Structure formats: C-alpha cells, structure tokens
Amino acid sequence: MDPKNISISRFDYRLPENKIAKYPLPERDASKLLVYKKGEISSDVFKNISDHLPNGSLIIFNNTKVIGARIKFLKETGGVIEIFCLEPDARYADITSAMHQTKSVYWKCLVGGASKWRHGQILKKEIIANNKLIILSASFAEKLSDCFIIQFSWSPDNLSFAEGIHHFGITPLPPYIKREVEKSDDERYQTIYATHDGSVAAPTAGLHFTDDVFKKLSEKNIVKDFVTLHVGSGTFKPVKTETLSDHEMHAEFIEVNQTTINAIINNLERNIIAVGTTSLRTVESLYWLGLKTILFSEIDLENLTVAQWDAYELSSENISAKESLRSLLKWMKENNLTKIITKTQLLIAPSYQFRIVKILITNFHQPRSTLLLLIAAFVGDDWKKIYEYALQNDFRFLSYGDSCLLSGDNS
C-alpha cells in the first residue's frame, strides 16, 4: 500500500472528553498499563512493566527537556501578548546552539494578540531571580506565512536563552488539557531523566518511569540508553487532508552519539525497546540516515536528513539495519563527528517496515493523528481492538494518561 493514498478517516475513533487525563496521577508509576502481545491484550500497573519485558533488552529513552515555551508579556495598557516559542530561526544549526545563545536570539513563534502589538513596540518583562533583576525584551523581526520571527534579548546578557526562558516561560501543556498551568506541571510534565532543553511538548511515554522502575529493569539486565528528539508543536497537528499525500509531516531535531549507535548494533539480535513514538522515530531514522550514506557516498551533513517519504522511496532492498548503521558510523568518523545532529521528517504509517525497534512503550494518542498512524503501522488493524479495550476499561488518554506496551510477534 502506498501510504500517500491512505485515507485518514480510517484512523478515527470517538474520544469522549472525560477520557482525556487533565492531571497526572499522584505517583508516576501508578498508571495503568495495557499489554499487547501476539494479538492478546491484558492489563497491569506500570510499576510492573519489567515483568513484561524480555531479559537483556536494550531500552531507549528520549532525554529531551521541555522548555517554558509560553511567555506572557503585559502591555502598559494592561493587554496581554502571549508568545509561544516553536523552534529556533534557521540561522542556528540546531536547537542546542540556539538555547546556548547569550544577549539575544531569534525564534519562530506564534503570537496571541499579535494585532494589538504595534510595529516597533518592544515588549518587556522583569523578574527577580537569585536576588538579581532579569529583564527580557521581545521585538518583531519578521512575519512568515504561518508564524513570526521574534528577537528576544535580555540582561544580564551573560545568561543563556535556556536560563532566561527557565525564569520567564510557562510550561506548554497540550491544547487538549483545558485548564490553567499549575506549579506542579513544571515537574510532572517532565521526565525524571530530562537533560537537553528544546522541546515544546513532553515525550509523554517517559513520564511514567521512576527510579524504582529503573531498578527493576536493571535487575532483569535491561540496559538503558538515550537519544534526543526535540518535540515540536507539530506533534499535535491533526491530519486535516483527506489522504496523506497532501499532509506535510513536521520536522524535528534529533541528536544521537556514536556510543548509542554501537549499542543498537550490538543488540539488533535481541529486543530493542523504544520508550515513546519520539524515541522510535529517532531510532528508525538512523537506518535511513545510514542508508543515505550508502546510496550517496559524497553526502554532507547539511543534506543528511530524513525526508517525509524517504522510507517509501529510497531503494533499501537487501540493506540490513547492521549494514546501514555501520555505514553511518563510518561516515561520522570520516567527518570527525562523535554525534549526529540533524532533522527528521520521517512519517511512519501502515506499510512501513520497522528496521530496528521491536517493542514500543507509549501512551494513547489522538484520533486522526500521525502518532496513531505510527501505532497502526506497528500493530496493524489491531490498533482498533487495543483502543476499544482501553476505552471500555477506563484507561486515561493522551499526555497525562495511561500507558501501553506493544510487542512484535517475536518479542
């Protein structure tokens, strides 16, 4: 099946408002766990997830960190202008570079109340932190078709943008959580292993993990490793077109080091587990990056990205995951790179052939979303059975909701 011809109406289901979790449970690992294996469904509690995972597996997490992407400015007239930081301007090589900028930075943003923001007017916001006055300013730099380029500047100018947004920003809860952000969200809408600033949405499958769960994984010789995919607001973008051919998949920054790629190569014969759709897309993207280094031997870093339809259009016949990943490592060494930082636009939909990941830990996703398409690619039409079971058995849906464990036939 050509995924371009897939009708999104096939991936719709009724999600009542009362099934959407507005708050996390008091304990991270107390959420319910749906277990799907070889066509059978059972349920448990997340704290017992290690009981359902094979000994000696490699489990891969996305260690991105959610930034306070919403910034509210109060005008002198009393009006509020809210700026939502989407991603860095193209003048920066990656999100990490932009987050480390001092003095000023340019960012792609949505602006609530833009019509009330006069051209040339500089918005200012002040806060006292660690007994020091910090001032943040915002001004228009450019208007694009779907957003604005905003220039942020601040004092003291030795602070990084990451430090500044930590003081001024508000946790960007998803639009379907219809309530005001609370102080507890600063901690709970963040995994306990979050490290690298850059996401505007949490990799929510990881929200359930605790130190106790990690201990149990270790007791089963399940080794953990980390990749980074900075989640963009496009993750909430519904597919509004009739077929996928007219839908543009959002691109996101990924970062993976040589050590992790080697760990994946060494565990290809075992079970590689992805925690969340973001980890899965990152790991699977490595295959297509490696394949490009085979097909296009002179490719440079600027062009070594994963486009939306690469998985369906590139000739990958007889190229194994091990061969592809080894080629990627060879290319990185030849280019003196200990880690690869690039963008992936990989769209995983039914007919996609998974190259690396055999087990997926994830939450329950919105109807008509690319995330649900990924689930359908992983488990086939059984996604309907899984979601119906969850709806009938009081599972909580979406970001603060419950979890599910999806296994392949040989896992």
C-alpha positions, 0 to 999 in steps of 0.5 A: 500500500502506498501510504500517500493514498491512505485515507485518514478517516480510517484512523478515527475513533470517538474520544469522549472528553472525560477520557482525556487525563487533565492531571497526572496521577499522584505517583508516576508509576501508578498508571495503568498499563495495557499489554499487547502481545501476539494479538492478546491484550491484558492489563497491569500497573506500570510499576510492573512493566519489567515483568513484561519485558524480555531479559537483556533488552536494550531500552531507549529513552528520549532525554529531551527537556521541555522548555517554558515555551509560553511567555506572557508579556503585559502591555502598559495598557494592561493587554496581554501578548502571549508568545509561544516559542516553536523552534529556533530561526534557521540561522542556528544549526540546531536547537542546542546552539540556539538555547546556548545563545547569550544577549539575544536570539531569534525564534519562530513563534506564534503570537496571541494578540499579535494585532494589538502589538504595534510595529516597533513596540518592544515588549518587556518583562522583569523578574527577580531571580537569585536576588538579581533583576532579569529583564527580557525584551521581545521585538518583531523581526519578521512575519512568515506565512504561518508564524513570526520571527521574534528577537528576544534579548535580555540582561544580564546578557551573560545568561543563556536563552535556556536560563532566561526562558527557565525564569520567564516561560510557562510550561506548554501543556497540550491544547487538549488539557483545558485548564490553567498551568499549575506549579506542579506541571513544571515537574510532572510534565517532565521526565525524571531523566530530562537533560537537553532543553528544546522541546515544546511538548513532553515525550509523554511515554517517559513520564511514567518511569521512576527510579524504582522502575529503573531498578527493576529493569536493571535487575532483569539486565535491561540496559538503558540508553538515550537519544534526543528528539526535540518535540515540536508543536507539530506533534499535535497537528491533526491530519486535516487532508483527506489522504496523506499525500497532501499532509506535510509531516513536521520536522524535528531535531534529533541528536544521537552519539556514536556510543548509542549507535554501537549499542543498537548494533550490538543488540539488533539480535535481541529486543530493542525497546523504544520508550515513546513514538519520539524515541522510535522515530529517532531510532528508525531514522538512523537506518535511513540516515545510514542508508543515505550514506550508502546510496550517496557516498559524497553526502554532507551533513547539511543534506543528511536528513530524513525526508517525509517519504524517504522510507517509501522511496529510497531503494533499501532492498537487501540493506540490513539495519547492521549494514546501514548503521555501520555505514553511518558510523563510518561516515561520522568518523570520516567527518570527525563527528562523535554525534549526529545532529540533524532533522527528521521528517520521517512519517511512519504509517501502515506499510512501513517496515520497522528496521530496528525497534521491536517493542514500543512503550507509549501512551494513547494518542489522538484520533486522526493523528500521525502518532496513531498512524505510527501505532497502526503501522506497528500493530496493524488493524489491531490498533482498533481492538487495543483502543476499544479495550482501553476505552471500555476499561477506563484507561486515561488518554493522551499526555497525562494518561495511561500507558501501553506496551506493544510487542512484535510477534517475536518479542 
